[in-house]
Amino acid sequence: MPPPSSADPGLQVHPFRALTYAARSPEQLARVSSPAYDLVTSGGRERLAAADPHNVVRLILPDVPAAPGQPAGDRAARSAAQAASTLAAWRDEGVLVHDDAPALWCYRMAGPAGSVTTGWLGAVQLPAPGSTAVLPHEDVFAPAVEGRRLLLAATGTDLEPIVLAHDPDDAVTEATARVLQRPADLVVVDTDGVRHELRRVAAGPDVEQVVGGLAQTRAVIADGHHRFAAARAHAAGAPGRVLALLTPMGPGGLRVHAIHRVVPGLDLERATGLAERDFAVERLGGPAEQVAEAWVGEPGSACFLVTDGHRTARLSEPSAAARARIPGEAPAAWRSLDVVLAHHGLLSGSWGLPDDPAAVLVAHDLEEAFRLARGTGGVALLLRSSSPADVAAVARAGARMPRKSTLFVPKPRTGLVFRPH
């Protein structure tokens, strides 16, 4: 990315007065924290809510049943109001406590396989229109943005951070290494075996070095496009900030996994029959899960797997007609993506489906894709992941990948740190 300038400054990061749970043992934090709201299934929500009466899922996904004939917007507004009431009660009861002074939080995530990701939680200034300080790379679904905006307006609090992948900076790296020598203030191990450690860093030389270093960088949104758009809508053109976890691109940063698609009610025979007009179709033998696991980890492009959870077919060699459905005026970095070919060449092209969350479901891993395909009598479209460089190239070109194209991992744990406005 071009270096920041006075006309287009880089990331503007500010310390903030955090709201945290008063009870901070690892066991307590495990009971009250949660994955990000868009990774929580309906069954998972019930398990989290049952784990503790103060689990954060009651704030990010309030349990408000739909009323017959009620518009979706009304339910979203009632959910937001319930979250605000719950949050106020927890603050009044002392379940949540407010820091006396602003700080940044150094965040370290260590996976069970030895991978380590580090970053900083801070309040990031919402860039002015036309700025390249924070670049999105995915499309958003307007109703989902509005739901998050209503929640933000009702609670007056950032309940979970977005995640930004920023240009590497030596000053930030040096300060991070120093701070990591201190004992952690908050520790929790999530259900995937990732150890989350947070260190509160009050105003001083380390904060100044991190803030100054990040001001020399720009970032791509890795996670939280809907929350970023909601923060912009909530600010309504006025200066505003959003809670963000800032991680470096490259070593010490995030990794990218694919997000798969599931089409309910489309059986495998019809799916492959329709696809034969535009792709070479090959039936694959062997257990479907094993075939998928091996295929997803292989390099390659312009190739997809389709499975009903029992049988599997490979689609490859896209026809000229399939590729012609990709808008030719789009940047080359965008047109070359597998997920773009999947959406334009296969989902909307061969299968004639709208890009609608009811028509095309998303699955964040193979297990979920297989479960949804079997449970809906449909098929899962399995994709390989884009690289971080591909994602950054699309963002810098001013383009957007289809919604829910990338899963950056690991994810910060929701419920460890909130930012009241």
N, C-alpha and C positions, 0 to 999 in steps of 0.2 A: 504494500500500500504506500502511497506517497506520504512523506513525513508531514506531521501536523504543522499548521501555520496559523498566523493570527486570523486569517480569513476562514480557516477550517481547522479549529483546534482538535486535539486528540481527546482521549478519555478524561473527563472531569469527575474525579472520585472524591467522596467526602466521608469522613467518619460520621457515625450516627449513634444515637442513644438507643440501645437495643432493649427489646422486651424478651425475657427468657423465662423458662419454668424455674420456680423457686427450688424445687427438688431436683437435684442435678446428678444423682448417682447414675452410673451406666445402666443399671437395671431399671430405674425409673424412666430415664430417657428412652430406653428401648420400648417401654410400654406406651409412652405418650407421643412418640414420633411416628412418621409415616413416609412412604414413598411420595413423590410428586403426585398432585391430584389426578393428572391424566394417565397415570400408571395404575391407579387403584380400580380394581374390578368391583362389581356390586357385592360379590361374596367377600372380597378382601376388605371392603369398607365395613361390613358387619363384624368381621373378625377384629379389625382395628378398634372399632367402637366398643366391642366387648372387652378388649384388653385393659382398658382404663377409662373411667368416666371423664377424664380430661384429655383423651387422645385428640391430637390436632385434626384428625379427620372430621371431627364435629364442626370445625371451622371452615376447612377447605371444601368439604362436601357435606353440607347440612342435609339431614334426613327430612326432606319436605315432600310428601307424596303429591303426585299430580292429581288435581281435581278434575272430574269429568267435564270435558268441554272447555277447560281453562287454557288460554294461550300459554305457550312455553315461556314467554317473557314474564307473565305473572308469577309463574312458579319460581323463576330465577330471582325475581324481586323478593318473594317471600323467603327464599333460601338465604339471600343476602341479609335480610333483616334478622333472621334467626341467628346467623353467624355473628352479627354485630351484638345481639343480646347476650349470646354465650360468651363472647370475648369480654364484654363489659363485666359480666358476672365473675369470670375468672380473675380479672384484674382486681375487682372489689374484694374478692375472697382471699387474695394473696397467692393464688395458684401461679400467676404470672407476675414478675417484678420488673420494674423499669430501671435501667442503668442511670446513675447520677450524671455521668459525663459521656461525651461522644468517644467512639473508638472504632477502629477497624478490627476485623477478625481474620486471623490466618487459619486457613482450612486445609487439612491434610486428609486424604483418603487413601488407605492402603488395602489393596485387594488380597484375597487368599492366595493368589498365584504369584504374589510378590510385586505387582504393579503399584506404583505410587503416583498420585495426582495431588498437586498443591495449588492453592489459589488464595484469593482475598475476598472477603465479604465487605462490600461498601455500598454507599448510596451513590449511584451513578447519575450524573446530570443527563436528562433527556436531551439529545442533540437537537439543534435547530433544524428546521426544514432544509433539505439539501446537503446537510452535513454527512460526511462519510465516517464519522467517529464510531458509530455503531451501525453495522450493516446486517439486515435480515437476509436469510437465504431461502426461506420457505413461505408459501402462501398461507393464509389463515382462513378460518371459517367464521364468518361474521357473527352468527349467534353465539359461538363460544367466546369470542372477544367481548360481546355485550354481557355475557354472564360473569366474566371475570371483572369487567368494569363495575357492574352493580355491586359485586362483593367488595371491591376496592373502595367504592364510594360509601358503602354502608359501614364498613369497619374502620376506615381511615388508617389502614395498616397494610403493609406488604407482608403477607402471611408466608410466602415462600419466595426464594430468589429466582431470577432468571439466571442463565449461565452464559457468560461471554468468553470467547477464545480470543485473546489479544496477541498482538505482535510480541515476540520475546523482547525482554529488556534486562540488561545486566544489573541495573540498580535494583530492580524488583527481585531478581534472583538472589542477589547478595543479602538483601534485607530478609527475605524469606528464610534463607539458610540460618541466619542469626536467630530469628524468632523461633524456629523449630527446635532450638536447643533448650527452650524453656518448657516447663511442665504444661500439659494441656489443661485448659479450664473445663472443657466439656469433652466427654468421650462416650461413644456408643458404637456397638457392632450391629449392623443390620442383618436381615435374614439371608442375604447373599454372602455373608461373611466379610463384608467391607467394614473396616474400622475407620470411623469418622472421629477426627480430633480437631478441636477448635481452641485457638489461643486468642484471648482478648488483648489488643494492643492499643493502649491509650495514647493520647497526643504526645509526640516526642520525635526524636530523630528517625526511628524506624518508620513511623507513619509518614513523616515528611518525605522520606526517600521513596516509599512506595507510591505515594500520591504524585510526586514529581516524576518518577519513572513511568507510571501509567499515562501521564499527560503527554508522553512522547510516543504513545502507541494508539492504534485503532483496533477495533474488535469486530468479530462476526458473532451473531447470536447463535449459540450452540443449542440452547434449550430455553423455551419460554416465549416463543413468538407471540402467542395469544396474550400473555401477561404483559409483554412489552407494548403491544398494540393497545391493550386496555389501559396501561399507564398513560400513554399518549392521549387517548380519548378522555381519560379522567382529568388530565391537566388542561385539556381544551385550549391548547395554544399558549398557555402560561408556562413559566419556568417550572419544571417539576423534576423529581428524582425517582429512581426505581432501585430496589434492593437487588444486587447482582453479585454472583460469585464469578470473579475474574481469574481465569486460568490461562497459562501461556499456550500458544500453538507449539507443537513439537514436543521435545522431552519434558516430562513433568506435567504434560497437559492431558487432554481427553482423547479417547479413542472413539471411532465411529462404527456403529452397527447399522444394518439395514432395518427398516420397518416393513413388514410384509402386509399384503392385502388379502382379504377374504371376501368372496362374493357368495352370500347366502342363496340357497335354492338353485344354483347353477351346477348341474351334475357334470362329472368329468367327461363323459362322452360328448355332451353338447359343447362343453368348453373347448375341448380339443378339436371337435368338428368345425366349429366356427373359426378357430385359430389356424386351421390348415390352409386357409386362403392367403394368409400373410406370413406364416412361419413354417419351418420344417418341424414336424412333430415326431418324437421318438418315445415309445413306451419303454420304461425302465423297470427291470426286475429287482427283487430284493425288498426287504422291509422298508417301508416309506420313510420312517424316521431316520434310519441309518443312511439311506440314500441322500436325504436332505442335509444331514449333518456334514457328510463328506463334501457335497456340492457347494454349500454356502462358504466353506473355508477355502475353496480353490480360487485362484485368480481367473479372470476372464470377464467378458462383457457381451452385451447383446444376446443374452441367453437367460431363460427363466425356467423355473420348475413350477408345475401345476400339480396339485395333489388333492384328493378328496379325503386324505387321512389314511387311506389304505393302499391306493395305487398312485403311481407317479408317472408323469410325462415331462419330457424336456422340450422346450420351444427354443429354436435357434434359427439362424439364417433369415432375419427379417427381410421381407420383400421391399422393393422400391416403393410400393404403394404404402406399406406400413410406415416407412421412414418419411414419406412425403406428407404424412399427417402431422408431423412435427413442424410447428411454425418456422418458416425459413428465415424470417426477420429476426429471430431470437439470437442472442450471442452464441458463438460456437461452443463455449464452455458448458452452456445449458443444453444445447441440442445433442451433445455427445453423451449425456447421462442415461444410464439404463432405466432409472425410474421415470424419466421423461418418455422414453420409448414405451415403457410399460403402460403409462397413462394414456398417451396419445395413439400409439400404434395398436395396443391390445385392449385395454379396458374400455376406452371410449370408441375405438375403431372396430376391431374384430368382434368385441362383445357388446358394443352399443350401449354402454352404461354411463349414467351421469356421474360426475364427481361429487357425490353426496354421501355423507356419513351413514345414511340408512342403506344405500345401495352397495357401498364398498366399505367394509370394516377394516380396521387396522389391527395388526398383531405385532407386539414388540419383541417377540422371540418365537422360535420354532414351536415350542410347546403350546403357546397360546394360539398360533396359527393352526396347528393340527386339531386342537380342541374346538376351536370355532368352526372349522370346516366340517368336522364330524357332527357337531351339535346343530348346525344350521342346514345340513344336507347340501352343502355347497362345496366350493373349491378354494384352496389357498393358493395365491400367487406368491411364490417365494423369490426374493431378490437378494443380490449380493450388495454389500455396502459400498458406498462411495468413499473416496479417500478424503481426509481433511483438506488436502490441497484442492481437490475438485470442488468441495463446498465453498472454500474461500474464493476460488476463481469465479464461481457463479455469483457470489455476493458482490465481488468487486466489479463484475460486469453489469451490475444493477439488475440482475435477473432474480427470479424466485423459483426454487424447486417446488414440485407439487407438495401439498400439505402432508405433514407426517412422513417426510422422506428419510430423515436421519434420526438415529438414536445415539446421542453422545453419552458415553459412559466413562467413569462411574457417575452416578447422580448424587447431588447433595441430599442429605436427609431433611425432610420438612419437619419443622417444629422445634428446631434447636435454637434458632434466632429469628425474631420478627423485627420489623421496622415500623414503629408508629410514625405517622406523619406529624 
